[in-house]
């Protein structure tokens, strides 16, 4: 069995203690409850405090859970709700388009696939939930970069790798693509990430009208495109799906 990291185990135990006990606990309470020396407990608390996972009350010196844990928890809940709300609509999109459907969110300077509906045929396919896609070359990534300020700042500062001869890497040209995406409400990737593959995506917004993800279809160029342009019926289907999920998340009409 793989060895565990003792300091991480202690930090996790400390967070569980703060979550399950009184609102605030002192250093002595924490160290005695976990069987740790005060110096060890204080070092872990100081690190957790620096990362925002623990806060110390200035008056009493006692510790409590920090705001960063709430942010992480909300992030998990947002992704879980996004996927749950999108299940029916993404199934419908796969059936109407005849292509694979992907639901993605921003994660670590890339697009994390949180839901994947297989192309509705008998071909062999691999589930890609948990896979990462680049921000600058995929339709999902362009949508997130266009609508999410955090994604935009990350892709501007990141290295934009050319995966194919069609990949746009120059900052000026890429910003132009994002302007176009915002103007028309969708983005495309025609052989910019994988040769022979095209995709279309549109943004999903929550009840605060904030971008929380993107949904899109991916398939062979000859099926998704016609005479070099993305088929309008596929664009319409993707946008309808994105609007439907957004409405279910409380965003209202767009």
Secondary structure as GFF3:
##gff-version 3
##sequence-region A 1 254
A	DSSP	alpha_helix	6	20	.	.	.	ID=ss1
A	DSSP	alpha_helix	27	34	.	.	.	ID=ss2
A	DSSP	alpha_helix	38	50	.	.	.	ID=ss3
A	DSSP	beta_strand	54	56	.	.	.	ID=ss4
A	DSSP	beta_strand	63	65	.	.	.	ID=ss5
A	DSSP	alpha_helix	67	97	.	.	.	ID=ss6
A	DSSP	beta_strand	100	107	.	.	.	ID=ss7
A	DSSP	beta_strand	110	117	.	.	.	ID=ss8
A	DSSP	beta_strand	132	133	.	.	.	ID=ss9
A	DSSP	alpha_helix	139	147	.	.	.	ID=ss10
A	DSSP	alpha_helix	149	157	.	.	.	ID=ss11
A	DSSP	alpha_helix	171	184	.	.	.	ID=ss12
A	DSSP	beta_strand	187	190	.	.	.	ID=ss13
A	DSSP	beta_strand	197	205	.	.	.	ID=ss14
A	DSSP	beta_strand	211	220	.	.	.	ID=ss15
A	DSSP	alpha_helix	221	224	.	.	.	ID=ss16
A	DSSP	beta_strand	225	226	.	.	.	ID=ss17
A	DSSP	beta_strand	229	230	.	.	.	ID=ss18
A	DSSP	alpha_helix	232	248	.	.	.	ID=ss19
###
